[in-house]
């Protein structure tokens, strides 16, 4: 149950193109009397979604770091912490995840972090399901399955694109996958706010019953070693390993019991969300900061650590010590053995074949050429294009053209006037095995 003083949070998820932004716009435009802060996460280097959200009084924060369920968990904690400094500006939070995110680790944030748990309450997880494409997505994506499994509300969207018999069969399959969730059918994400907000629906006990490991979070590091060190200078050396670099955070005053290790791990989650400082062999490793050790030269590489207070020091490393034959020695060359080591559940691996392509170009586009290019592109590669979205500057049109699409389906229309804003084309494609060079050349051929 929600504690009265806590801010309720709804996680809005669903596979690419399921209609999350459409539903978000409906929520923000309805007269519901709530002041909503929106946190968005996008997959790809160019943020498009915030510009697709209608002008509203609500606060909108955008994170374009990729997967919200991995290193971005620290970024989410940071944003939520900043929100609390403006507590008088909002009374509800919506977190819209990227379509490639497993919502489980996002939900963990509201239970694993003490500060966040004290201020926020997870109200529910709403998953949008693309009725026209979900069967295809379930066969190719673990994330879409997880999104359905974690949902408190399943919004079966785009029902106008599927016949009644197929829709009944799809709904039955969804209920088999998640018998606890309520299923709501919709066209163009047209559901009432009461359907998705103020649910008080997330039940941690039920989740733990279905998944006992729910409160075992994924971390952006794999190994921790705790060393008891005197004041002085130490050498950290590593041999050749699986990567040309390794992320690391050194924590002073690190305890060795399970509670202390978990506290240190959660603290390091925030550090890993910060940009890493590049450290080359021969340089000193700063304590308490996220660093990236360069390991691309051949042979053993040495870095240095200055300890100014006697006590225990923890190394939170991206890889295990064995993978790089990591060794810590004192000024006399004596090897220091760790008192405790801990292996963590490292962040999950994403499908390496799935990626995003962002195209940004100034100038106007010839509508005829654009239509011909898209027809060929979607005909040949539509199955592999999960999602496309963006803005186009059409020649002879005073308004910017907004488009969105899923697989072979494409929809677009003129929106607001360009006015004094520079006419610029921004397109994002997310899919599997996309040929970036060919797609860039194809679009550039459409420019006048």
KAJOWO-V904650 format. One record per pair of residues at least 4 apart in sequence whose ideal C-beta (glycine too) atoms are under 8 Angstrom apart, sorted by the first residue. I is the first residue (numbers start at 1). J is the second residue. If there is no record, write none. Layout:
i:I j:J
i:I j:J
//
This chain:
i:1 j:200
i:2 j:6
i:2 j:8
i:2 j:121
i:2 j:123
i:2 j:200
i:3 j:121
i:6 j:118
i:6 j:119
i:6 j:120
i:6 j:121
i:7 j:87
i:7 j:90
i:7 j:91
i:7 j:92
i:7 j:93
i:7 j:119
i:7 j:120
i:7 j:121
i:8 j:92
i:8 j:93
i:8 j:120
i:8 j:121
i:8 j:122
i:8 j:123
i:8 j:197
i:8 j:198
i:8 j:200
i:9 j:92
i:9 j:93
i:9 j:94
i:9 j:95
i:9 j:110
i:9 j:120
i:9 j:121
i:9 j:122
i:9 j:123
i:10 j:92
i:10 j:93
i:10 j:94
i:10 j:95
i:10 j:123
i:10 j:124
i:10 j:125
i:10 j:126
i:10 j:196
i:10 j:197
i:10 j:199
i:11 j:95
i:11 j:97
i:11 j:103
i:11 j:106
i:11 j:107
i:11 j:122
i:11 j:124
i:11 j:125
i:11 j:126
i:12 j:20
i:12 j:23
i:12 j:24
i:12 j:94
i:12 j:95
i:12 j:96
i:12 j:97
i:12 j:126
i:12 j:128
i:12 j:196
i:13 j:20
i:13 j:96
i:13 j:97
i:13 j:99
i:13 j:101
i:13 j:103
i:13 j:106
i:13 j:125
i:13 j:126
i:13 j:127
i:13 j:128
i:13 j:147
i:13 j:150
i:13 j:151
i:14 j:18
i:14 j:19
i:14 j:20
i:14 j:99
i:14 j:127
i:14 j:128
i:14 j:129
i:14 j:130
i:14 j:147
i:14 j:155
i:14 j:157
i:15 j:99
i:15 j:100
i:15 j:129
i:15 j:130
i:15 j:133
i:15 j:134
i:15 j:137
i:15 j:141
i:15 j:143
i:15 j:144
i:15 j:147
i:15 j:386
i:16 j:43
i:16 j:99
i:16 j:100
i:16 j:386
i:16 j:387
i:16 j:406
i:16 j:430
i:17 j:99
i:17 j:130
i:17 j:133
i:17 j:386
i:17 j:387
i:17 j:404
i:17 j:405
i:17 j:406
i:17 j:407
i:18 j:99
i:18 j:128
i:18 j:129
i:18 j:130
i:18 j:134
i:18 j:157
i:19 j:23
i:19 j:128
i:19 j:130
i:19 j:155
i:19 j:157
i:19 j:158
i:19 j:186
i:19 j:188
i:19 j:189
i:20 j:24
i:20 j:96
i:20 j:99
i:20 j:128
i:20 j:189
i:21 j:25
i:21 j:49
i:21 j:52
i:21 j:53
i:21 j:96
i:21 j:404
i:22 j:26
i:22 j:188
i:22 j:189
i:23 j:27
i:23 j:126
i:23 j:128
i:23 j:155
i:23 j:157
i:23 j:189
i:23 j:191
i:23 j:196
i:24 j:28
i:24 j:38
i:24 j:53
i:24 j:94
i:24 j:96
i:25 j:29
i:25 j:53
i:25 j:54
i:26 j:30
i:26 j:189
i:26 j:190
i:26 j:191
i:26 j:193
i:27 j:32
i:27 j:36
i:27 j:94
i:27 j:193
i:27 j:196
i:27 j:197
i:28 j:36
i:28 j:38
i:28 j:53
i:28 j:54
i:28 j:56
i:28 j:58
i:29 j:54
i:29 j:56
i:30 j:192
i:30 j:193
i:32 j:193
i:32 j:197
i:34 j:91
i:34 j:92
i:34 j:193
i:34 j:197
i:35 j:57
i:35 j:58
i:35 j:89
i:35 j:90
i:35 j:91
i:35 j:92
i:36 j:58
i:36 j:59
i:36 j:90
i:36 j:92
i:36 j:93
i:36 j:94
i:37 j:58
i:37 j:59
i:37 j:60
i:37 j:61
i:37 j:83
i:37 j:89
i:37 j:90
i:37 j:92
i:37 j:93
i:37 j:94
i:38 j:53
i:38 j:58
i:38 j:59
i:38 j:60
i:38 j:61
i:38 j:93
i:38 j:94
i:38 j:96
i:39 j:61
i:39 j:62
i:39 j:63
i:39 j:76
i:39 j:79
i:39 j:80
i:39 j:93
i:39 j:94
i:39 j:95
i:39 j:96
i:40 j:47
i:40 j:49
i:40 j:50
i:40 j:53
i:40 j:60
i:40 j:61
i:40 j:62
i:40 j:63
i:40 j:96
i:41 j:62
i:41 j:63
i:41 j:64
i:41 j:65
i:41 j:68
i:41 j:72
i:41 j:95
i:41 j:96
i:41 j:97
i:41 j:98
i:41 j:101
i:42 j:47
i:42 j:48
i:42 j:49
i:42 j:62
i:42 j:63
i:42 j:64
i:42 j:98
i:43 j:66
i:43 j:67
i:43 j:98
i:43 j:99
i:43 j:100
i:43 j:356
i:43 j:430
i:44 j:48
i:44 j:64
i:44 j:66
i:44 j:356
i:44 j:358
i:44 j:428
i:44 j:430
i:45 j:64
i:45 j:356
i:45 j:358
i:46 j:64
i:46 j:358
i:46 j:360
i:46 j:426
i:46 j:428
i:47 j:51
i:47 j:62
i:47 j:64
i:48 j:52
i:48 j:389
i:48 j:390
i:48 j:391
i:48 j:426
i:48 j:428
i:49 j:53
i:49 j:62
i:49 j:96
i:49 j:389
i:50 j:60
i:50 j:62
i:51 j:391
i:52 j:389
i:52 j:402
i:52 j:404
i:53 j:60
i:56 j:60
i:58 j:90
i:59 j:83
i:59 j:86
i:59 j:89
i:59 j:90
i:61 j:79
i:61 j:83
i:63 j:68
i:63 j:72
i:63 j:75
i:63 j:76
i:63 j:79
i:65 j:71
i:65 j:72
i:65 j:75
i:65 j:273
i:66 j:70
i:66 j:72
i:66 j:98
i:67 j:71
i:67 j:72
i:67 j:98
i:67 j:100
i:67 j:101
i:67 j:347
i:67 j:350
i:68 j:72
i:68 j:73
i:68 j:76
i:68 j:95
i:68 j:97
i:68 j:98
i:68 j:101
i:68 j:106
i:69 j:73
i:69 j:97
i:69 j:101
i:69 j:102
i:69 j:103
i:69 j:104
i:69 j:105
i:69 j:106
i:69 j:218
i:69 j:347
i:69 j:348
i:70 j:105
i:70 j:218
i:70 j:220
i:70 j:347
i:70 j:348
i:71 j:75
i:71 j:220
i:71 j:269
i:71 j:272
i:71 j:273
i:71 j:347
i:72 j:76
i:72 j:273
i:73 j:77
i:73 j:105
i:73 j:106
i:73 j:108
i:73 j:109
i:73 j:217
i:73 j:269
i:73 j:273
i:74 j:78
i:74 j:220
i:74 j:269
i:74 j:270
i:74 j:271
i:74 j:272
i:74 j:273
i:74 j:274
i:75 j:79
i:75 j:273
i:76 j:80
i:76 j:95
i:76 j:106
i:76 j:109
i:77 j:81
i:77 j:109
i:77 j:113
i:77 j:115
i:77 j:116
i:77 j:269
i:77 j:270
i:77 j:273
i:78 j:82
i:78 j:270
i:78 j:273
i:79 j:83
i:80 j:84
i:80 j:93
i:80 j:109
i:80 j:116
i:80 j:119
i:80 j:120
i:81 j:85
i:81 j:115
i:81 j:116
i:82 j:86
i:83 j:87
i:83 j:90
i:83 j:93
i:84 j:119
i:86 j:90
i:92 j:197
i:93 j:120
i:95 j:106
i:97 j:101
i:97 j:103
i:97 j:106
i:99 j:143
i:99 j:386
i:99 j:387
i:99 j:430
i:100 j:141
i:100 j:143
i:100 j:350
i:100 j:354
i:100 j:430
i:101 j:106
i:101 j:143
i:101 j:147
i:102 j:106
i:102 j:142
i:102 j:143
i:102 j:146
i:102 j:147
i:102 j:150
i:102 j:348
i:103 j:107
i:103 j:125
i:103 j:127
i:103 j:146
i:103 j:147
i:103 j:150
i:104 j:108
i:104 j:146
i:104 j:150
i:104 j:211
i:104 j:214
i:105 j:109
i:105 j:217
i:105 j:218
i:107 j:111
i:107 j:122
i:107 j:125
i:107 j:150
i:107 j:202
i:107 j:207
i:107 j:214
i:108 j:112
i:108 j:214
i:108 j:215
i:108 j:217
i:109 j:113
i:109 j:116
i:110 j:116
i:110 j:117
i:110 j:120
i:110 j:121
i:110 j:122
i:111 j:117
i:111 j:122
i:111 j:204
i:111 j:215
i:112 j:117
i:112 j:215
i:112 j:217
i:112 j:266
i:113 j:117
i:113 j:266
i:114 j:118
i:115 j:119
i:116 j:120
i:122 j:202
i:123 j:197
i:123 j:198
i:123 j:199
i:123 j:200
i:123 j:201
i:123 j:202
i:124 j:152
i:124 j:153
i:124 j:196
i:124 j:199
i:124 j:200
i:124 j:201
i:124 j:202
i:125 j:150
i:125 j:151
i:125 j:152
i:125 j:153
i:125 j:202
i:126 j:151
i:126 j:152
i:126 j:153
i:126 j:155
i:126 j:196
i:127 j:147
i:127 j:148
i:127 j:150
i:127 j:151
i:127 j:153
i:127 j:154
i:127 j:155
i:127 j:181
i:128 j:155
i:128 j:157
i:128 j:189
i:129 j:134
i:129 j:148
i:129 j:154
i:129 j:155
i:129 j:156
i:129 j:157
i:129 j:174
i:130 j:134
i:130 j:137
i:130 j:157
i:130 j:158
i:130 j:406
i:131 j:156
i:131 j:157
i:131 j:158
i:131 j:159
i:131 j:161
i:131 j:162
i:131 j:167
i:131 j:170
i:132 j:158
i:132 j:161
i:132 j:162
i:132 j:406
i:132 j:409
i:133 j:137
i:133 j:406
i:133 j:407
i:134 j:138
i:134 j:144
i:134 j:170
i:135 j:139
i:135 j:170
i:136 j:140
i:136 j:383
i:136 j:407
i:137 j:141
i:137 j:144
i:137 j:386
i:138 j:144
i:138 j:145
i:140 j:432
i:141 j:145
i:141 j:351
i:142 j:146
i:143 j:147
i:144 j:148
i:145 j:149
i:145 j:177
i:146 j:150
i:147 j:151
i:148 j:154
i:148 j:174
i:148 j:177
i:148 j:178
i:148 j:181
i:149 j:177
i:149 j:178
i:149 j:210
i:150 j:178
i:150 j:207
i:151 j:178
i:151 j:181
i:152 j:180
i:152 j:181
i:152 j:182
i:152 j:199
i:152 j:201
i:152 j:202
i:153 j:181
i:153 j:182
i:153 j:184
i:153 j:195
i:153 j:196
i:153 j:199
i:153 j:201
i:154 j:174
i:154 j:178
i:154 j:181
i:154 j:182
i:154 j:183
i:154 j:184
i:155 j:184
i:155 j:186
i:155 j:189
i:155 j:191
i:155 j:195
i:155 j:196
i:156 j:167
i:156 j:170
i:156 j:171
i:156 j:174
i:156 j:183
i:156 j:184
i:156 j:185
i:156 j:186
i:157 j:186
i:157 j:187
i:157 j:188
i:157 j:189
i:158 j:162
i:158 j:187
i:158 j:188
i:159 j:167
i:159 j:185
i:159 j:186
i:159 j:187
i:160 j:187
i:161 j:409
i:162 j:166
i:162 j:167
i:162 j:170
i:163 j:167
i:164 j:168
i:165 j:169
i:166 j:170
i:167 j:171
i:167 j:185
i:168 j:172
i:169 j:173
i:170 j:174
i:171 j:175
i:171 j:183
i:171 j:185
i:172 j:176
i:173 j:177
i:174 j:178
i:174 j:181
i:174 j:183
i:175 j:179
i:175 j:181
i:175 j:183
i:180 j:206
i:180 j:210
i:184 j:191
i:184 j:195
i:186 j:190
i:186 j:191
i:191 j:195
i:191 j:196
i:193 j:197
i:194 j:198
i:202 j:207
i:203 j:207
i:204 j:208
i:204 j:214
i:205 j:209
i:206 j:210
i:207 j:211
i:207 j:214
i:208 j:212
i:208 j:214
i:208 j:215
i:216 j:345
i:217 j:345
i:218 j:345
i:218 j:346
i:218 j:347
i:218 j:348
i:219 j:265
i:219 j:268
i:219 j:269
i:219 j:344
i:219 j:345
i:219 j:346
i:219 j:347
i:220 j:247
i:220 j:269
i:220 j:272
i:220 j:318
i:220 j:346
i:220 j:347
i:221 j:247
i:221 j:249
i:221 j:265
i:221 j:268
i:221 j:272
i:221 j:316
i:221 j:317
i:221 j:318
i:221 j:344
i:221 j:346
i:222 j:317
i:222 j:318
i:222 j:319
i:222 j:320
i:222 j:343
i:222 j:344
i:222 j:346
i:223 j:315
i:223 j:316
i:223 j:317
i:223 j:319
i:223 j:320
i:223 j:321
i:223 j:341
i:223 j:342
i:223 j:343
i:223 j:344
i:224 j:261
i:224 j:264
i:224 j:265
i:224 j:314
i:224 j:315
i:224 j:316
i:224 j:317
i:224 j:340
i:224 j:341
i:224 j:342
i:224 j:344
i:225 j:314
i:225 j:315
i:225 j:317
i:225 j:321
i:225 j:326
i:225 j:338
i:225 j:340
i:225 j:341
i:226 j:254
i:226 j:255
i:226 j:256
i:226 j:261
i:226 j:312
i:226 j:313
i:226 j:314
i:226 j:315
i:226 j:338
i:226 j:339
i:226 j:340
i:226 j:341
i:227 j:312
i:227 j:313
i:227 j:314
i:227 j:315
i:227 j:328
i:227 j:336
i:227 j:337
i:227 j:338
i:227 j:339
i:228 j:311
i:228 j:312
i:228 j:339
i:229 j:234
i:229 j:307
i:229 j:310
i:229 j:311
i:229 j:312
i:229 j:313
i:229 j:336
i:230 j:307
i:230 j:310
i:231 j:307
i:231 j:308
i:231 j:309
i:231 j:310
i:232 j:306
i:232 j:307
i:232 j:330
i:232 j:331
i:233 j:304
i:233 j:305
i:233 j:306
i:233 j:307
i:233 j:331
i:234 j:304
i:234 j:305
i:234 j:306
i:234 j:307
i:234 j:328
i:234 j:329
i:234 j:330
i:234 j:331
i:234 j:336
i:235 j:302
i:235 j:303
i:235 j:304
i:235 j:305
i:235 j:328
i:235 j:329
i:235 j:330
i:236 j:285
i:236 j:302
i:236 j:303
i:236 j:304
i:236 j:305
i:236 j:315
i:236 j:326
i:236 j:327
i:236 j:328
i:237 j:300
i:237 j:301
i:237 j:302
i:237 j:303
i:237 j:326
i:237 j:327
i:237 j:329
i:238 j:246
i:238 j:293
i:238 j:295
i:238 j:300
i:238 j:301
i:238 j:303
i:238 j:324
i:238 j:325
i:238 j:326
i:238 j:327
i:239 j:299
i:239 j:300
i:239 j:324
i:239 j:325
i:240 j:295
i:240 j:298
i:240 j:299
i:240 j:324
i:241 j:246
i:241 j:295
i:241 j:319
i:241 j:323
i:241 j:324
i:241 j:325
i:242 j:319
i:242 j:323
i:243 j:295
i:243 j:318
i:243 j:319
i:244 j:294
i:244 j:295
i:244 j:296
i:245 j:292
i:245 j:293
i:245 j:294
i:245 j:295
i:245 j:296
i:246 j:292
i:246 j:293
i:246 j:295
i:246 j:317
i:246 j:318
i:246 j:319
i:246 j:324
i:247 j:272
i:247 j:276
i:247 j:290
i:247 j:291
i:247 j:292
i:247 j:293
i:247 j:317
i:247 j:318
i:248 j:285
i:248 j:290
i:248 j:291
i:248 j:292
i:248 j:293
i:248 j:315
i:248 j:316
i:248 j:317
i:248 j:318
i:249 j:268
i:249 j:271
i:249 j:272
i:249 j:288
i:249 j:289
i:249 j:290
i:249 j:291
i:249 j:315
i:249 j:316
i:250 j:285
i:250 j:286
i:250 j:287
i:250 j:288
i:250 j:289
i:250 j:291
i:250 j:305
i:250 j:313
i:250 j:314
i:250 j:315
i:250 j:316
i:251 j:264
i:251 j:267
i:251 j:268
i:251 j:287
i:251 j:288
i:251 j:313
i:251 j:314
i:251 j:315
i:251 j:316
i:252 j:287
i:252 j:288
i:252 j:307
i:252 j:309
i:252 j:311
i:252 j:313
i:253 j:309
i:253 j:311
i:253 j:312
i:254 j:260
i:254 j:261
i:254 j:264
i:254 j:312
i:254 j:313
i:254 j:314
i:255 j:259
i:255 j:260
i:255 j:261
i:255 j:263
i:255 j:264
i:255 j:312
i:256 j:260
i:256 j:261
i:256 j:312
i:256 j:339
i:256 j:340
i:257 j:261
i:258 j:262
i:259 j:263
i:260 j:264
i:261 j:265
i:261 j:314
i:261 j:340
i:261 j:342
i:262 j:266
i:263 j:267
i:264 j:268
i:264 j:314
i:264 j:316
i:265 j:269
i:265 j:316
i:265 j:344
i:266 j:270
i:267 j:271
i:268 j:272
i:268 j:316
i:269 j:273
i:270 j:274
i:271 j:288
i:271 j:289
i:271 j:290
i:272 j:290
i:274 j:289
i:274 j:290
i:275 j:290
i:276 j:290
i:276 j:291
i:276 j:292
i:277 j:286
i:277 j:289
i:277 j:290
i:277 j:291
i:277 j:292
i:278 j:291
i:278 j:292
i:278 j:294
i:279 j:283
i:279 j:284
i:279 j:285
i:279 j:291
i:279 j:292
i:279 j:293
i:279 j:294
i:279 j:303
i:280 j:294
i:281 j:294
i:281 j:297
i:281 j:301
i:281 j:302
i:281 j:303
i:282 j:302
i:282 j:303
i:282 j:304
i:283 j:303
i:283 j:304
i:284 j:303
i:284 j:304
i:284 j:305
i:284 j:306
i:285 j:291
i:285 j:293
i:285 j:303
i:285 j:304
i:285 j:305
i:286 j:291
i:287 j:305
i:287 j:313
i:293 j:301
i:293 j:303
i:294 j:301
i:295 j:301
i:295 j:324
i:297 j:301
i:305 j:313
i:305 j:328
i:307 j:313
i:312 j:339
i:315 j:326
i:317 j:321
i:317 j:326
i:319 j:323
i:319 j:324
i:320 j:343
i:321 j:325
i:321 j:326
i:321 j:338
i:321 j:341
i:322 j:326
i:327 j:335
i:328 j:335
i:328 j:336
i:328 j:338
i:329 j:333
i:329 j:334
i:329 j:335
i:329 j:336
i:330 j:334
i:330 j:336
i:350 j:354
i:351 j:432
i:353 j:432
i:353 j:433
i:354 j:386
i:354 j:430
i:354 j:431
i:354 j:432
i:355 j:430
i:355 j:431
i:355 j:434
i:356 j:428
i:356 j:429
i:356 j:430
i:357 j:428
i:357 j:429
i:357 j:430
i:357 j:434
i:357 j:436
i:357 j:439
i:357 j:440
i:358 j:426
i:358 j:427
i:358 j:428
i:359 j:390
i:359 j:425
i:359 j:426
i:359 j:427
i:359 j:428
i:359 j:429
i:359 j:439
i:359 j:440
i:359 j:443
i:360 j:424
i:360 j:425
i:360 j:426
i:360 j:427
i:361 j:424
i:361 j:425
i:361 j:443
i:361 j:444
i:361 j:447
i:362 j:422
i:362 j:423
i:362 j:424
i:362 j:425
i:363 j:393
i:363 j:423
i:363 j:425
i:363 j:447
i:363 j:448
i:364 j:393
i:364 j:394
i:364 j:395
i:364 j:423
i:364 j:447
i:364 j:448
i:365 j:369
i:365 j:370
i:365 j:392
i:365 j:393
i:365 j:394
i:365 j:395
i:365 j:425
i:365 j:446
i:365 j:447
i:365 j:448
i:366 j:370
i:366 j:395
i:366 j:446
i:366 j:447
i:366 j:448
i:367 j:371
i:367 j:394
i:367 j:395
i:367 j:396
i:368 j:372
i:369 j:373
i:369 j:445
i:369 j:446
i:370 j:374
i:370 j:392
i:370 j:394
i:370 j:446
i:371 j:375
i:372 j:376
i:373 j:377
i:373 j:442
i:373 j:443
i:373 j:445
i:373 j:446
i:374 j:378
i:374 j:410
i:375 j:379
i:376 j:380
i:376 j:442
i:377 j:381
i:377 j:382
i:377 j:385
i:377 j:439
i:377 j:442
i:378 j:382
i:378 j:385
i:378 j:405
i:378 j:407
i:378 j:408
i:378 j:410
i:379 j:408
i:381 j:385
i:381 j:431
i:381 j:434
i:381 j:435
i:382 j:407
i:382 j:408
i:383 j:407
i:383 j:408
i:384 j:431
i:384 j:432
i:384 j:433
i:384 j:434
i:385 j:405
i:385 j:407
i:385 j:429
i:385 j:430
i:385 j:431
i:385 j:434
i:386 j:406
i:386 j:407
i:386 j:430
i:386 j:431
i:386 j:432
i:387 j:404
i:387 j:405
i:387 j:406
i:387 j:428
i:387 j:429
i:387 j:430
i:387 j:431
i:388 j:403
i:388 j:404
i:388 j:405
i:388 j:406
i:388 j:410
i:388 j:427
i:388 j:428
i:388 j:429
i:388 j:430
i:389 j:403
i:389 j:404
i:389 j:405
i:389 j:427
i:389 j:428
i:390 j:402
i:390 j:403
i:390 j:425
i:390 j:426
i:390 j:427
i:390 j:428
i:391 j:400
i:391 j:401
i:391 j:402
i:391 j:403
i:391 j:415
i:391 j:424
i:391 j:425
i:391 j:426
i:391 j:427
i:392 j:400
i:392 j:401
i:392 j:403
i:392 j:412
i:392 j:425
i:392 j:427
i:393 j:397
i:393 j:400
i:393 j:401
i:393 j:418
i:393 j:423
i:393 j:424
i:393 j:425
i:394 j:401
i:394 j:414
i:395 j:448
i:397 j:401
i:397 j:414
i:398 j:417
i:398 j:418
i:399 j:414
i:399 j:415
i:399 j:416
i:399 j:417
i:399 j:418
i:400 j:414
i:400 j:415
i:400 j:416
i:400 j:417
i:400 j:418
i:400 j:421
i:400 j:423
i:401 j:412
i:401 j:413
i:401 j:414
i:401 j:415
i:402 j:412
i:402 j:413
i:402 j:414
i:402 j:415
i:403 j:410
i:403 j:411
i:403 j:412
i:404 j:411
i:404 j:412
i:405 j:409
i:405 j:410
i:405 j:411
i:418 j:423
i:425 j:443
i:427 j:443
i:429 j:434
i:429 j:439
i:434 j:439
i:435 j:439
i:436 j:440
i:437 j:441
i:438 j:442
i:439 j:443
i:440 j:444
i:441 j:445
i:442 j:446
i:443 j:447
//
